[in-house]
Amino acid sequence: MALYEIETNAHIMVGWANTQEEAEHAAQENYPEDEILRVTRRPRDMWVISKRLLGIEGHTEPCDMARECLFRASGDKVHAIRLYMRDTGADLHEAQLAIETNMSVGW
């Protein structure tokens, strides 16, 4: 199995599949409303997100509220930030940091 990166108009997904067609099918099955823009077979067996690039420093623990907002937003970061702000009363900067931090540790 290979690791594939599937970019749609709304998401970037990473998952294991035997073929590019299987990767596309998995994306369409989970997000049928999305339009697939790009499918790339990853050259290595892992996906890496730079915490430094996201402005995250030090150790962070997953936040259940941020993960719930990401789930309710179907992974749409901007919508998840809005939900987090509404649900917690956090300001934009705090909400963005919470959502992006949880995206970096996997939700």
C-alpha positions as CSV (number, residue, x, y, z in Angstrom):
1,M,0.0,0.0,0.0
2,A,1.1,3.5,-0.7
3,L,0.3,6.8,1.0
4,Y,-1.7,9.2,-1.1
5,E,-2.4,12.9,-0.7
6,I,-5.8,13.9,-2.1
7,E,-6.5,17.6,-2.5
8,T,-10.1,18.6,-3.1
9,N,-11.7,22.1,-3.3
10,A,-12.3,21.9,0.5
11,H,-9.8,19.4,2.0
12,I,-6.4,17.8,1.9
13,M,-6.6,14.1,2.9
14,V,-3.9,11.6,3.4
15,G,-4.6,7.9,3.3
16,W,-3.3,4.5,2.4
17,A,-4.5,2.9,-0.8
18,N,-3.3,0.3,-3.3
19,T,-3.9,2.5,-6.3
20,Q,-4.6,6.1,-7.2
21,E,-8.2,5.0,-8.2
22,E,-8.7,3.5,-4.7
23,A,-7.5,6.8,-3.1
24,E,-9.9,8.8,-5.3
25,H,-12.7,6.5,-4.4
26,A,-12.1,6.8,-0.7
27,A,-12.1,10.6,-1.0
28,Q,-15.3,10.6,-3.0
29,E,-16.9,8.2,-0.6
30,N,-16.1,10.3,2.5
31,Y,-16.6,13.7,0.9
32,P,-19.0,13.2,-2.1
33,E,-19.6,17.0,-2.4
34,D,-15.9,17.7,-2.9
35,E,-14.2,18.1,-6.3
36,I,-10.9,16.3,-6.5
37,L,-8.2,18.7,-7.7
38,R,-5.0,16.6,-7.2
39,V,-4.0,13.1,-6.2
40,T,-0.3,12.5,-5.4
41,R,1.5,9.4,-4.3
42,R,3.7,10.4,-1.4
43,P,7.3,9.4,-1.8
44,R,7.6,8.3,1.8
45,D,5.5,6.4,4.3
46,M,4.6,9.3,6.4
47,W,2.9,12.7,6.3
48,V,4.7,15.5,8.1
49,I,3.3,18.9,9.1
50,S,5.7,21.5,10.4
51,K,4.5,22.8,13.8
52,R,7.0,25.7,13.5
53,L,5.4,26.7,10.2
54,L,2.0,26.8,11.9
55,G,3.4,28.8,14.8
56,I,3.1,26.1,17.4
57,E,5.9,25.8,19.9
58,G,6.4,23.4,22.7
59,H,4.3,20.3,23.7
60,T,0.5,20.5,23.0
61,E,-2.3,18.2,24.0
62,P,-5.2,17.5,21.7
63,C,-8.3,19.5,22.5
64,D,-11.6,17.7,22.4
65,M,-13.6,20.8,21.7
66,A,-11.4,21.8,18.7
67,R,-11.6,18.2,17.4
68,E,-15.4,18.3,17.7
69,C,-15.5,21.5,15.8
70,L,-13.3,20.1,13.1
71,F,-15.6,17.1,12.9
72,R,-18.7,19.2,12.7
73,A,-17.1,21.3,10.0
74,S,-16.1,18.2,8.0
75,G,-12.5,19.3,8.3
76,D,-13.1,22.8,6.9
77,K,-10.6,24.8,8.9
78,V,-12.3,28.2,8.6
79,H,-15.7,26.9,9.5
80,A,-14.2,25.0,12.4
81,I,-12.6,28.2,13.7
82,R,-16.0,29.9,13.6
83,L,-17.6,27.1,15.4
84,Y,-14.8,27.1,18.1
85,M,-15.2,30.9,18.6
86,R,-19.0,30.5,18.9
87,D,-18.8,27.5,21.3
88,T,-16.0,28.7,23.5
89,G,-16.1,32.5,23.3
90,A,-12.4,32.5,22.2
91,D,-11.2,35.3,20.0
92,L,-10.0,34.7,16.4
93,H,-6.4,34.2,17.2
94,E,-7.1,31.8,20.1
95,A,-9.6,29.8,17.9
96,Q,-7.2,29.6,15.0
97,L,-4.4,28.4,17.2
98,A,-6.6,25.8,18.8
99,I,-7.9,24.4,15.5
100,E,-4.5,24.5,13.7
101,T,-2.8,22.9,16.6
102,N,-5.3,20.0,16.6
103,M,-5.0,19.6,12.9
104,S,-1.2,19.2,13.3
105,V,-1.6,16.5,15.9
106,G,-4.3,14.7,13.9
107,W,-8.0,14.9,14.5
